[in-house]
């Protein structure tokens, strides 16, 4: 049966927990928490080669869910390793990434595209040799002054921002369920609405 590789991009150190740049980690953490809740399982992440890894099942489909520990700018190394190790076709790859260009909490699904200035995506595209892979861009907004971009993306969400992003993070379960059961086209049609 086809396996799926679900990747939440972020940085592994504690100091990056709950930062805007680590929204990918938060999203896949939520995915596993919801799978556990709905299936009465106890899946969890363990430290493995280049990533924190969780092997889970959703609707009978095997998921390999990873949070790369290579640091954002070398995310491609982890993605390639787990695709090859688990023999997963690239069409079954799904990457969750933060996006400055999207308003806070906006979700945008694509099955190919540029790196959009994101170093994690840039490295994945370089290492895989293609930009044709499924991704969900999660809008983190861009409420910062010129020259403050790094501080902004490595900063924490405010309480008000958390209220906006929390329900969007929870949507990941339904998005991944749609992706594995119905494919990316149908999933984009369902979830790319304004």
Helices and strands as residue ranges (DSSP letters): E 4-8, G 14-16, G 20-22, H 23-39, E 46-48, E 51-58, E 61-68, G 72-74, H 75-85, G 90-92, E 93-99, E 107-110, H 119-128, E 134-139, H 149-153, H 159-170, H 172-182, H 184-191
